[in-house]
């Protein structure tokens, strides 16, 4: 770490200070001295509040642990348990009827339904790909994935048979989304042929074709007889371009490994690049040198001859870190590290102010808003803290009240159980609620760690609490007026190579009433967009039923009366250990926070820290309750280390774990399980950050 520089009594990494002063505050015309004095005063106010909230988490967890420990072996009493949670303040009174008051929300969030990407902000190439995924080629998406119900493409150039199958599937989509009068799109002779059943779907003419709209999403049919595909097509259609990823979350949290000032600076610099509009990344692909930039807007001429444009890029959120972690990038007056979430709120908002005040090549938000996703909040008091923090950030930057919007990740049990009160705490700035299976399950296990052994991880998706969780999130959001003002989202499809399965299953998110859902790649966004043409989500939302009972949500997934065989225990431990090691070894040794990691069956899954939380907490739970022994845990970790080494054998940067048992990666994996019970809320970050720093310093 370089020598710190001092500003208003706090010490800052000099490179970070130079970046903020020269590349952010100066273009904004902000006085740097006033900024640092305001930032320092903000820290004086909010750091003690944040520490008190973390202490409250620990206090509640200790009380819940005590409840379960003293009643172990007596059977679970749901009524007494709920009364206890109310008594200790874990459950709070829910607010009466209210409707969120959020204003100045872009239509991509408020009025449209479509896919959402989450991208690690540290990877510039991925970040640009995601930002540019607003539009995607349907032909490419079908040709290159298993979503097309046809044999895979033959190697060695263009496979015309598969191409014909892609074209036929594209015509089928057009017939479904843009039906013609007494005719199929397959029968067209040229772009002037055919008549829409609903002529209002026609939007205009682009440089390359015709633009249409269905269920709020645009479709561009490209006519080009000079194109290799269009030249052989009866109508001259070269491609079908779908509006796909309406929004993208630029992630500073679970999908990156940022453990020091240098890492944080790189993250902030990439966020600045996409907000300013000048981020570029050059790379080699197929023997060619390519440079990627942000896409321009899509221009078209309307029916009346007037010129218009549509955004060429996703609307960008930025996901900050939660309340738990601290960062060595800034030292407080008492010598402690700055709470990372507070630092993120100030710096990402300051960068976002460049967009609000018109300093970028493009406008991210046309309504003058900054969109921040806030993860890992426990209950309404922590949501209220975030609301107050964002007030203070707006005051620091001289921004109008509620410029900074918030997305609340409903991924902790205390938030799920008090979701109405959580929404109420941020009711004038909320633009997003979202469920997340992995983190939510990790917190479910940790909260009830002392209650007994949990069911197997694979059975969690069929448990009573998870069904209530997913339904309650939508129903409560709709009850409080999120439809038409905010997103109600669902979690990630984690298998980017299994698009056929995604197409069969992920429409269920829309049918449940969610107007956005996470996908792992721009290609997946293009394919998932088809679901939003099949299903009018806003119509579905009008028919969503009552909120499922809270008692269903509070049911604990205990494996009561189950005696697993040795083989079943070995299998479960192996599955957990393989997933844990496959992710940890890249995080610790290479600083990769999100990547496609082969699972135990060699299926590539997009993994982030939430994967570790559920796997490590599940193993820790079984170890605590004697389902398995420490020796069995270590055997599973060593067996799976060999498998993970073999899966990464083709990576020249990979450091094998077998025979390197004292290496930071393997020791981190062991700690995550063996010290899992004592980790705050079961989070993996404290241990990961420690061992990543050890690796960087070695």
C-alpha positions in Angstrom: 0.0 0.0 0.0 1.3 3.5 -0.9 1.6 6.1 1.8 -1.8 7.6 2.6 -2.7 11.2 1.9 -4.8 13.1 4.5 -8.0 14.9 3.7 -10.2 16.4 6.4 -8.8 14.1 9.0 -9.2 10.9 7.1 -6.4 9.0 5.3 -7.0 8.0 1.7 -5.1 5.8 -0.8 -3.2 8.5 -2.8 -4.2 7.0 -6.2 -7.9 6.9 -5.2 -7.7 10.5 -4.0 -6.0 11.6 -7.2 -8.6 9.8 -9.3 -11.5 11.4 -7.4 -10.1 14.9 -7.4 -8.8 14.9 -11.0 -11.2 12.7 -12.9 -14.5 13.1 -11.1 -14.7 16.2 -8.9 -12.9 18.5 -11.3 -15.2 17.8 -14.3 -18.2 18.2 -11.9 -16.9 21.6 -10.8 -17.0 20.5 -7.1 -14.6 22.1 -4.6 -12.4 19.2 -3.4 -11.9 20.6 0.1 -15.6 21.0 0.6 -16.1 17.5 -0.7 -13.6 15.9 1.7 -14.9 17.9 4.6 -18.4 16.7 3.8 -17.3 13.1 3.3 -15.4 13.1 6.6 -18.5 14.5 8.5 -20.7 11.9 6.8 -18.4 9.2 8.1 -18.5 10.7 11.6 -22.2 10.4 11.5 -22.8 7.0 9.8 -19.9 4.8 10.8 -21.2 4.5 14.5 -24.7 3.9 13.2 -23.5 1.1 10.9 -21.5 -0.5 13.6 -24.5 -0.5 15.9 -26.6 -2.2 13.3 -24.0 -5.0 12.9 -24.0 -5.4 16.6 -27.7 -5.8 16.5 -27.4 -8.5 14.0 -25.1 -10.4 16.3 -27.4 -9.8 19.3 -30.4 -11.2 17.4 -28.4 -14.2 16.1 -27.2 -15.0 19.6 -30.8 -14.9 21.0 -32.0 -17.2 18.2 -29.1 -19.6 18.7 -30.0 -19.7 22.4 -33.7 -20.4 21.7 -32.8 -23.4 19.5 -30.1 -24.7 21.7 -32.3 -24.8 24.8 -35.1 -26.6 22.9 -33.0 -29.1 21.0 -34.7 -32.5 21.0 -38.1 -31.1 21.9 -39.4 -30.6 18.4 -40.0 -27.3 16.7 -43.0 -25.2 18.0 -43.9 -22.8 15.1 -46.3 -20.7 17.2 -43.8 -20.2 20.1 -41.0 -19.6 17.7 -42.9 -16.8 15.9 -43.9 -15.2 19.3 -40.2 -15.3 20.3 -39.1 -13.6 17.1 -41.7 -10.9 17.7 -40.6 -10.5 21.3 -36.9 -9.9 20.5 -37.7 -7.5 17.6 -36.6 -9.8 14.8 -40.2 -9.5 13.5 -41.5 -6.0 13.5 -45.1 -4.7 13.0 -45.8 -4.3 9.3 -46.9 -0.9 8.0 -50.5 -0.4 7.0 -51.5 0.3 3.4 -49.1 2.5 1.5 -47.9 2.9 -2.1 -44.3 3.7 -3.0 -43.7 7.3 -4.1 -40.7 6.9 -6.3 -40.5 9.4 -9.1 -38.3 10.1 -12.1 -37.8 6.5 -13.0 -36.6 5.5 -16.5 -39.1 3.4 -18.5 -36.7 0.5 -18.7 -37.4 0.0 -15.0 -40.9 1.3 -14.5 -42.8 0.7 -17.7 -41.0 -2.2 -19.5 -40.4 -5.8 -18.8 -37.3 -7.6 -20.0 -34.1 -9.4 -19.1 -31.4 -8.1 -16.7 -27.7 -8.8 -16.7 -25.3 -8.7 -13.8 -21.7 -8.1 -14.8 -18.4 -7.9 -12.7 -17.3 -4.3 -13.0 -13.6 -5.2 -12.9 -13.8 -7.0 -16.3 -13.9 -4.2 -18.9 -14.7 -6.5 -21.8 -17.5 -8.2 -20.0 -18.8 -4.8 -18.8 -18.9 -3.5 -22.3 -20.6 -6.6 -23.7 -23.3 -6.4 -21.0 -23.9 -2.7 -21.5 -24.2 -3.3 -25.3 -26.6 -6.2 -24.8 -29.6 -4.0 -25.2 -29.8 -5.4 -28.7 -29.0 -9.0 -29.7 -29.0 -11.1 -32.9 -31.7 -13.8 -32.6 -30.1 -15.7 -35.5 -26.7 -15.8 -33.7 -28.3 -16.8 -30.4 -30.1 -19.7 -31.9 -27.2 -20.8 -34.2 -24.6 -20.9 -31.4 -26.6 -22.5 -28.6 -28.6 -25.6 -27.8 -31.8 -23.5 -27.6 -32.5 -24.5 -31.2 -34.2 -27.8 -31.5 -31.9 -29.0 -34.3 -28.5 -30.9 -34.5 -25.5 -28.8 -33.5 -23.6 -26.9 -36.3 -21.0 -29.0 -38.1 -17.4 -27.8 -37.7 -15.6 -26.1 -40.5 -17.5 -23.0 -41.5 -21.1 -22.1 -41.9 -23.5 -25.1 -41.6 -26.3 -24.2 -44.1 -28.7 -26.9 -42.7 -28.4 -25.4 -39.2 -28.8 -22.0 -40.7 -32.0 -23.0 -42.4 -33.3 -24.3 -39.1 -32.4 -21.0 -37.4 -34.2 -19.0 -40.1 -37.3 -21.2 -39.7 -37.3 -20.6 -36.0 -36.9 -16.9 -36.5 -39.9 -16.9 -38.8 -41.9 -18.8 -36.1 -41.0 -16.1 -33.6 -42.1 -13.3 -35.9 -45.4 -15.1 -36.6 -46.0 -15.3 -32.9 -44.9 -11.8 -31.9 -45.9 -9.9 -35.1 -48.6 -11.9 -36.8 -49.6 -11.0 -40.4 -53.0 -11.0 -42.0 -53.6 -14.3 -43.7 -49.9 -14.9 -44.2 -46.8 -16.2 -42.5 -43.5 -14.4 -42.4 -42.1 -17.4 -44.2 -44.1 -16.5 -47.2 -42.9 -12.9 -47.6 -41.1 -12.0 -50.9 -39.6 -8.7 -49.7 -39.9 -6.0 -47.0 -42.9 -4.4 -48.7 -44.9 -7.7 -48.6 -47.3 -8.6 -45.8 -49.6 -6.7 -43.5 -49.6 -6.7 -39.7 -52.7 -7.8 -37.9 -52.0 -5.0 -35.5 -50.6 -2.1 -37.5 -49.8 -0.2 -34.3 -46.9 -2.7 -33.8 -45.0 -1.0 -36.7 -42.6 1.7 -35.3 -40.5 2.8 -38.3 -37.7 2.1 -40.7 -34.0 1.8 -39.7 -31.0 2.0 -41.9 -31.1 -1.8 -42.2 -34.7 -2.8 -41.9 -38.0 -2.4 -40.2 -38.7 -1.7 -36.5 -41.6 -3.2 -34.6 -42.8 -3.3 -31.0 -44.6 -6.1 -29.0 -45.3 -6.1 -25.3 -43.2 -3.0 -25.0 -40.0 -4.6 -26.5 -38.7 -3.7 -29.9 -37.8 -6.1 -32.8 -35.8 -5.1 -35.8 -36.1 -7.2 -38.9 -33.0 -6.7 -41.0 -33.5 -6.8 -44.8 -30.2 -7.0 -46.6 -29.7 -8.9 -49.9 -26.0 -8.2 -49.8 -25.6 -10.1 -46.6 -24.5 -13.7 -46.8 -27.8 -14.8 -45.1 -30.0 -12.2 -46.7 -28.7 -13.0 -50.2 -30.1 -16.6 -50.0 -33.3 -15.7 -48.2 -36.5 -15.4 -50.2 -37.5 -12.1 -48.5 -33.9 -10.9 -48.1 -34.1 -11.1 -44.3 -30.5 -11.2 -42.9 -31.3 -11.2 -39.2 -33.8 -10.5 -36.5 -32.5 -8.2 -33.8 -34.3 -8.3 -30.5 -34.3 -5.7 -27.7 -32.9 -7.8 -24.9 -31.1 -6.6 -21.7 -33.1 -3.5 -20.7 -31.0 -3.1 -17.6 -27.6 -4.2 -16.4 -26.2 -4.3 -12.9 -22.5 -3.3 -12.8 -21.4 -5.2 -9.8 -18.9 -4.1 -7.1 -20.1 -6.9 -4.8 -20.5 -10.7 -5.1 -19.1 -11.2 -8.6 -15.7 -9.4 -8.0 -12.7 -9.9 -5.8 -11.8 -6.4 -4.5 -9.8 -6.5 -1.3 -7.6 -3.3 -1.3 -7.3 0.2 -2.6 -6.0 -0.8 -6.0 -8.9 -3.2 -6.6 -11.4 -0.6 -5.6 -9.8 2.0 -7.8 -10.0 -0.3 -10.8 -13.7 -0.9 -10.1 -14.5 2.7 -9.7 -12.5 3.6 -12.9 -14.5 1.1 -15.0 -17.8 2.5 -13.5 -16.6 6.0 -14.5 -15.8 4.7 -18.0 -19.3 3.4 -18.7 -20.9 6.5 -17.2 -18.6 8.9 -19.1 -19.1 6.7 -22.2 -15.4 6.3 -23.1 -14.6 2.9 -21.7 -12.7 0.7 -24.2 -11.1 -2.7 -24.1 -8.8 -4.2 -26.7 -8.2 -7.9 -27.1 -7.2 -10.7 -29.5 -10.0 -12.9 -30.9 -9.7 -15.4 -33.8 -6.3 -14.0 -34.7 -7.7 -10.4 -35.0 -7.1 -7.4 -32.8 -10.4 -6.0 -31.6 -11.4 -2.9 -29.6 -14.8 -2.9 -27.9 -16.6 0.4 -27.1 -20.1 1.3 -26.0 -22.7 1.1 -28.8 -24.4 4.1 -30.3 -28.1 4.6 -30.2 -30.4 3.0 -32.8 -31.9 5.5 -35.1 -35.0 5.2 -37.1 -37.6 7.1 -39.2 -41.1 6.9 -38.0 -44.2 6.4 -40.2 -44.7 10.2 -40.4 -41.1 10.8 -41.5 -39.8 12.2 -38.2 -36.4 11.1 -36.9 -36.1 9.3 -33.6 -33.7 7.0 -31.7 -33.7 4.2 -29.2 -31.0 3.6 -26.5 -28.2 1.4 -27.9 -27.2 0.3 -24.4 -28.7 -1.2 -21.2 -29.8 1.2 -18.5 -27.1 0.8 -15.9 -27.4 0.1 -12.1 -24.4 -0.2 -9.9 -24.4 -2.7 -7.1 -22.6 -1.5 -4.0 -21.2 -3.6 -1.2 -23.4 -4.4 1.8 -23.0 -3.0 5.4 -20.6 -5.6 6.7 -17.2 -5.2 5.1 -14.6 -2.6 5.5 -11.9 -1.5 3.0 -8.2 -0.5 3.6 -8.6 2.2 0.8 -9.5 4.8 3.5 -8.6 5.0 7.2 -10.9 6.7 9.6 -9.9 9.2 12.3 -9.9 6.3 14.8 -7.5 4.3 12.6 -10.1 1.8 11.5 -10.9 0.9 7.9 -13.8 2.7 6.2 -17.1 0.7 5.9 -17.0 -0.3 2.2 -20.6 0.2 1.6 -20.5 3.8 2.8 -17.4 4.4 0.6 -19.2 2.9 -2.4 -22.3 5.0 -1.8 -20.3 8.2 -1.9 -18.0 7.4 -4.7 -20.3 5.6 -7.1 -22.9 8.4 -6.6 -20.3 11.0 -7.2 -19.4 9.3 -10.5 -23.1 9.0 -11.3 -23.5 12.7 -10.8 -21.5 13.1 -14.0 -24.4 11.5 -15.8 -27.1 13.5 -14.0 -25.3 16.7 -14.9 -24.7 15.8 -18.5 -20.9 15.2 -18.6 -21.0 11.9 -20.5 -21.0 10.9 -24.1 -24.4 9.3 -23.6 -27.1 9.7 -20.9 -27.6 6.6 -18.8 -30.7 7.9 -17.0 -32.9 10.2 -19.1 -34.8 11.1 -15.9 -31.7 12.3 -13.9 -31.5 9.3 -11.5 -28.6 7.3 -10.2 -29.5 3.6 -9.6 -27.8 1.7 -6.8 -28.6 -1.9 -5.9 -28.0 -2.5 -2.2 -27.5 -6.1 -1.1 -27.4 -8.0 2.1 -29.5 -5.7 4.3 -31.1 -7.3 7.3 -34.5 -5.9 8.0 -36.1 -2.4 7.9 -33.7 -0.7 10.3 -30.8 -1.4 7.9 -33.0 -0.2 4.9 -33.7 3.0 6.8 -30.0 3.4 7.4 -29.4 3.2 3.7 -32.2 5.7 3.0 -30.6 8.2 5.4 -27.1 7.5 3.9 -28.4 8.2 0.4 -30.0 11.5 1.8 -26.6 12.5 3.1 -24.8 11.6 -0.2 -27.3 13.7 -2.1 -26.7 16.6 0.3 -22.9 16.2 0.0 -23.2 16.4 -3.8 -25.9 19.0 -4.0 -28.3 16.6 -5.8 -32.1 16.9 -5.5 -33.6 14.6 -2.9 -34.2 11.0 -4.1 -31.9 11.4 -7.1 -30.2 8.3 -5.8 -32.6 5.4 -6.2 -32.2 2.0 -4.5 -32.7 -1.6 -5.4 -33.3 -3.8 -2.4 -32.0 -7.4 -2.6 -34.4 -9.5 -0.7 -31.8 -12.2 0.1 -31.7 -12.2 3.9 -34.3 -13.9 6.1 -35.0 -10.8 8.3 -35.7 -8.8 5.2 -38.0 -11.4 3.7 -39.9 -11.7 6.9 -40.3 -7.9 7.2 -40.4 -7.0 3.5 -43.3 -4.6 3.6 -41.5 -2.6 6.4 -38.3 -2.7 4.4 -40.0 -1.3 1.3 -41.6 1.4 3.5 -38.2 2.5 4.8 -37.1 3.4 1.3 -40.5 4.0 -0.2 -39.6 7.2 -2.1 -36.5 5.9 -3.8 -37.1 2.2 -4.3 -36.9 1.0 -7.9 -36.2 -2.8 -7.5 -36.7 -5.8 -5.3 -35.2 -9.1 -6.2 -35.1 -12.6 -4.9 -31.9 -14.7 -4.8 -32.0 -18.4 -4.0 -28.3 -18.9 -3.0 -27.8 -16.1 -0.5 -31.3 -16.5 0.9 -30.7 -20.2 1.5 -27.3 -19.5 3.1 -28.9 -17.0 5.5 -31.8 -19.5 6.1 -29.2 -22.1 7.2 -27.1 -19.7 9.3 -30.1 -18.1 11.1 -31.3 -21.6 12.2 -27.9 -23.2 12.5 -28.5 -24.4 16.0 -32.0 -25.8 15.3 -30.7 -29.1 13.9 -29.3 -30.6 10.7 -30.8 -29.2 7.5 -32.2 -31.1 4.5 -29.8 -31.8 1.6 -28.9 -28.7 -0.5 -30.7 -30.0 -3.6 -33.9 -30.4 -1.7 -34.0 -26.8 -0.6 -35.8 -25.7 -3.8 -38.7 -27.9 -2.9 -38.9 -26.7 0.7 -41.9 -24.9 2.1 -40.1 -21.7 3.0 -38.6 -21.1 -0.5 -42.0 -21.4 -2.2 -43.4 -18.8 0.3 -40.4 -16.6 -0.2 -40.7 -16.4 -4.0 -44.4 -15.8 -3.9 -44.4 -13.3 -1.0 -41.7 -11.1 -2.7 -44.0 -10.6 -5.8 -47.2 -10.2 -3.9 -45.8 -7.8 -1.3 -44.2 -5.7 -4.0 -47.4 -5.5 -5.9 -49.4 -4.7 -2.8 -47.3 -1.6 -2.3 -47.5 -0.3 -5.8 -44.2 -1.4 -7.5 -46.0 -2.3 -10.7 -45.4 0.5 -13.2 -42.8 2.2 -10.9 -40.2 -0.4 -10.1 -38.8 -3.8 -11.0 -39.8 -7.0 -9.3 -37.0 -9.4 -10.2 -36.1 -13.0 -10.0 -32.7 -14.7 -9.7 -30.0 -16.0 -12.1 -30.2 -18.8 -14.6 -26.7 -20.1 -13.7 -26.0 -22.5 -16.7 -25.0 -20.4 -19.7 -24.5 -23.5 -21.9 -28.0 -24.9 -21.2 -30.1 -22.5 -23.1 -32.7 -25.1 -24.1 -33.5 -25.7 -20.4 -33.5 -22.0 -19.8 -36.1 -21.5 -22.5 -38.3 -24.2 -21.1 -38.1 -23.1 -17.4 -37.4 -19.4 -17.1 -40.7 -18.2 -18.4 -42.0 -19.3 -15.0 -40.5 -16.1 -13.6 -42.8 -14.1 -15.8 -45.8 -16.2 -15.0 -45.1 -15.6 -11.3 -45.3 -11.8 -12.0 -41.7 -10.8 -12.2 -41.0 -8.1 -14.7 -37.3 -8.8 -14.9 -35.0 -11.8 -14.2 -31.2 -12.4 -14.3 -29.5 -14.1 -17.1 -25.8 -15.0 -17.4 -24.8 -13.6 -20.8 -25.9 -11.3 -23.6 -26.8 -14.3 -25.7 -29.0 -15.6 -22.8 -30.6 -12.1 -22.6 -31.6 -12.3 -26.3 -33.2 -15.7 -25.9 -34.9 -14.8 -22.6 -36.3 -11.7 -24.3 -38.6 -14.1 -26.3 -40.4 -15.0 -23.1 -41.5 -11.3 -22.7 -43.0 -11.5 -26.1 -44.9 -14.6 -25.1 -46.1 -13.3 -21.8 -47.5 -9.9 -20.9 -46.1 -9.6 -17.4 -48.0 -6.5 -16.4 -51.3 -8.4 -17.2 -50.1 -11.3 -15.1 -49.4 -8.9 -12.2 -53.0 -7.9 -12.1 -53.9 -11.5 -11.3 -51.4 -12.2 -8.6 -53.1 -13.5 -5.5 -52.8 -12.9 -1.8 -49.5 -12.8 0.2 -48.7 -16.4 1.4 -48.7 -16.7 5.2 -45.6 -15.6 7.2 -45.6 -19.0 9.0 -44.8 -20.7 5.7 -41.8 -18.4 5.3 -40.6 -19.1 8.9 -40.8 -22.9 8.5 -37.2 -24.3 9.0 -35.9 -26.8 6.5 -34.9 -29.3 9.1 -34.2 -33.0 8.3 -36.2 -34.3 11.1 -36.1 -38.1 11.5 -33.8 -38.6 8.5 -30.9 -41.0 8.7 -28.7 -40.7 5.6 -26.5 -43.5 4.5 -22.7 -43.2 4.4 -22.9 -43.0 0.6 -25.4 -40.2 0.8 -23.3 -38.2 3.2 -20.2 -38.7 1.1 -22.1 -37.6 -2.0 -23.5 -34.5 -0.4 -20.2 -33.4 1.1 -18.4 -34.0 -2.2 -20.9 -32.0 -4.1 -20.6 -29.1 -1.7 -16.8 -29.3 -1.5 -16.4 -29.4 -5.3 -18.5 -26.3 -5.8 -16.8 -24.5 -3.0 -13.2 -25.3 -4.1 -13.9 -24.7 -7.8 -14.9 -21.1 -7.0 -12.5 -20.4 -4.1 -9.3 -21.4 -6.0 -10.0 -18.8 -8.7 -11.0 -16.1 -6.2 -8.0 -16.5 -4.0 -5.3 -17.3 -6.6 -6.4 -15.2 -9.6 -8.7 -12.6 -8.2 -11.6 -13.8 -10.4 -14.9 -13.0 -8.6 -17.3 -14.6 -11.2 -16.7 -17.1 -13.9 -18.1 -20.2 -15.5 -17.0 -22.9 -13.0 -17.5 -26.6 -13.8 -19.7 -28.4 -11.3 -19.2 -31.9 -10.1 -20.8 -33.2 -13.3 -18.6 -30.9 -15.4 -21.5 -28.6 -16.3 -20.3 -25.0 -16.4 -22.2 -22.7 -13.9 -21.8 -19.0 -13.4 -20.7 -18.8 -9.8 -20.2 -16.0 -7.3 -19.8 -15.7 -3.5 -23.4 -16.7 -2.9 -22.5 -20.2 -4.0 -19.9 -20.4 -1.3 -22.3 -19.2 1.4 -24.8 -22.0 0.9 -22.2 -24.7 0.3 -20.0 -23.8 3.3 -22.9 -23.2 5.6 -24.5 -26.5 4.7 -21.3 -28.4 5.5 -20.8 -26.4 8.7 -24.4 -27.3 9.8 -23.9 -31.0 9.2 -20.6 -30.9 11.0 -22.1 -29.1 14.0 -24.9 -31.6 14.4 -22.7 -34.7 13.9 -24.1 -35.8 10.6 -20.5 -35.9 9.5 -17.1 -35.7 11.1 -14.3 -33.3 10.6 -12.3 -36.2 9.0 -15.2 -36.7 6.5 -15.2 -33.0 5.7 -11.4 -32.9 5.1 -11.6 -36.1 3.0 -14.3 -34.5 0.8 -12.2 -31.3 0.4 -9.1 -33.3 -0.5 -11.0 -35.6 -3.0 -12.6 -32.6 -4.7 -9.3 -30.6 -4.8 -8.0 -33.3 -7.1 -11.2 -33.1 -9.3 -11.0 -29.3 -9.4 -7.3 -29.5 -10.3 -8.1 -31.8 -13.2 -10.9 -29.5 -14.4 -8.5 -26.6 -14.5 -5.6 -28.5 -16.0 -5.7 -26.4 -19.2 -5.3 -23.1 -17.4 -1.6 -22.1 -17.4 -2.2 -19.6 -14.6 -3.8 -22.3 -12.3 -1.9 -23.4 -9.2 -2.9 -27.0 -8.2 -4.2 -27.5 -4.7 -3.2 -31.2 -4.3 0.2 -31.3 -2.6 -0.2 -27.5 -1.8 -2.5 -28.0 1.2 -1.0 -25.0 3.0 -1.7 -22.8 0.1 -4.1 -19.8 0.6 -6.8 -21.2 -1.7 -7.2 -24.6 0.0 -6.8 -23.1 3.5 -9.5 -20.5 2.7 -11.9 -23.4 1.6 -11.2 -25.2 4.9 -11.8 -22.1 7.0 -15.1 -21.4 5.2 -16.4 -24.8 6.5 -14.6 -25.3 9.7 -15.2 -21.7 10.9 -18.5 -21.4 9.2 -20.7 -21.4 12.3 -18.8 -18.3 13.7 -18.9 -16.2 10.5 -21.1 -13.2 10.7 -24.5 -14.2 9.1 -22.5 -17.0 7.4 -20.9 -14.5 5.1 -17.8 -15.6 3.2 -16.2 -12.2 2.6 -14.1 -11.9 5.8 -12.3 -15.1 5.1 -12.0 -14.6 1.4 -10.6 -11.1 1.8 -8.0 -12.3 4.4 -6.7 -15.1 2.2 -6.8 -13.1 -1.0 -4.6 -10.5 0.7 -2.3 -13.3 1.9 -2.0 -14.5 -1.7 -1.4 -11.0 -3.1 1.3 -10.3 -0.5 3.1 -13.7 -1.1 
